[in-house]
Amino acid sequence: MSEKQKLIPSFSVDHTLIVPGIFTSRVDDVGGNIVTTYDVRVTRPNVEPAIDVAAMHSLEHIIATFLRNNAEWKDEVIYWGPMGCLTGFYLILKGSRAPEEIFDLLLSAFRAVKDSETVPGATAENCGNYLMHNLGMAKWYAARFAQYLEDNRGNSAIFEYPKTERLVTDDGQQFYDS
Ligand SMILES: [Zn+2]
């Protein structure tokens, strides 16, 4: 098994048991540099409504802008973007920190949404669908998730995914969702 294969987890996540939180999705060696992908899960999959798509889009812009301007963290950030299932976001950072180590960063990112007066980059020049934004709903989801994080700071369930065997498709491929 190659070094890279060893880093990619062979488990997948049991979505029926997920609670919102901050989870390590995978750790990769990219040309000798370790990078970690986190799932920042904002809603509980298939149990509560997924995030409104326009609010999701606004949270993508606002929090990406926050993270990439954060003096302490901006050089660590590789990627921030929405999950296709609209239940959360992917965050890719340099290094291999435990989810607990990025708790305060994400809490401050979601808290900061309430101070946004506009959605950055919501113009035809800067966005592929600039009319599809909802700042009010973005603030609602962000405030709710920030409160949830604060209420669960000491709860290990918000940092550790329930694991299951990885799905193999009918034609024998291992299933991935990102
Ligand atoms: Zn956009």
Residues whose N, C-alpha, C, O or C-beta is under 5 A from the ligand:
A	BS01	ZN	C127 G128 N129
